[in-house]
Structures are given as C-alpha cells and as structure tokens.
Amino acid sequence: MHMQTLTVQITDNNALKALHALEERQFIRIIDELDINSPSLPGKVMTIKIFKIWVNETENKPSVNLKKAKAKWVGKRKQLKTLTE
C-alpha cells in the first residue's frame, strides 16, 4: 500500500463533509494538526534540531571512495556468478 501525506486547504463546507465521509469509510485519515517544520512526512517525527544533528554527524563520518566501491562490487558480482552457475 502506498501512502502519501498531503496538505489541503478546504474552502467549502460540502468539500469538508465529503472528506469526513471518506475518513469514516477509512479511505483517508485526516490529521488535525501538522508540524510543517518536520522534514519527515510520513514516518517518525524529526524536528529541525534533530535533523541538523543528523546532518552534522553524517558529514563527519568517513566517505566511501566511489572507484573502490565499484571495484569491490565487480569482485562480488563475479563471486555471485560463480556460485549460481
């Protein structure tokens, strides 16, 4: 099942009634309050502060050399081919 979070402004009472009818039939879920500052929708709530900490920690981790990673994958691919033949 693919889920997507949308932000919609309702300008008509009939449209709001139609959305509530869809919610009652469990086709949609209406979220009363949404933290637009959260960089993670849907999923676990992640504040901007926690997101910045995550980015800083990631930037300080060692990077992977792309050429070395590709060469390693070529070797692993050859190993897999010999195992499946």
C-alpha positions in Angstrom: 0.0 0.0 0.0 1.4 3.4 -1.0 0.7 6.2 1.5 1.2 9.9 0.8 0.7 12.9 3.1 -0.9 15.9 1.6 -1.7 19.4 2.9 -5.0 20.7 1.6 -6.9 23.9 2.4 -10.7 23.3 2.4 -12.7 26.3 1.3 -16.2 24.8 1.1 -18.3 23.0 3.8 -19.6 20.4 1.3 -16.0 19.5 0.4 -15.2 19.1 4.1 -18.3 16.9 4.6 -17.1 14.8 1.6 -13.6 14.4 3.2 -15.2 13.4 6.5 -17.3 10.8 4.7 -14.1 9.3 3.2 -12.5 9.2 6.6 -15.5 7.4 8.1 -15.1 4.8 5.3 -11.4 4.5 6.3 -10.2 5.6 2.8 -8.3 8.6 4.3 -7.1 9.8 7.7 -7.5 13.5 8.5 -4.6 14.9 10.6 -5.9 17.8 12.6 -2.5 19.4 13.3 0.5 19.0 11.2 4.0 20.3 12.0 5.1 21.7 8.7 8.6 22.2 10.0 9.1 18.4 10.3 11.4 17.1 7.4 9.9 13.6 7.7 6.4 13.0 6.4 5.1 10.3 6.7 7.2 8.5 9.3 8.7 9.3 12.6 8.6 12.9 13.7 12.0 14.5 13.2 12.5 18.1 14.4 14.7 20.5 12.6 17.1 20.4 15.5 17.4 16.6 15.3 17.7 16.8 11.5 20.6 19.2 11.8 22.4 17.0 14.3 21.9 14.0 11.9 23.3 16.0 9.0 26.3 17.1 11.1 27.0 13.6 12.3 26.8 12.2 8.7 29.1 14.9 7.4 31.7 13.9 9.9 31.7 10.2 9.1 34.2 8.8 6.6 33.2 8.9 3.0 33.3 5.9 0.6 35.6 6.1 -2.4 33.4 5.5 -5.4 36.1 3.8 -7.5 36.9 1.4 -4.7 33.3 0.7 -4.1 32.7 -0.1 -7.8 35.7 -2.3 -7.9 34.6 -4.2 -4.8 31.2 -4.7 -6.3 32.7 -6.1 -9.6 34.5 -8.7 -7.5 31.4 -9.6 -5.5 29.4 -9.8 -8.7 31.9 -12.3 -10.1 31.7 -14.3 -6.9 27.9 -14.5 -7.2 28.0 -15.5 -10.8 30.4 -18.4 -10.0 28.1 -19.5 -7.1 25.0 -19.5 -9.3 26.5 -21.3 -12.3 
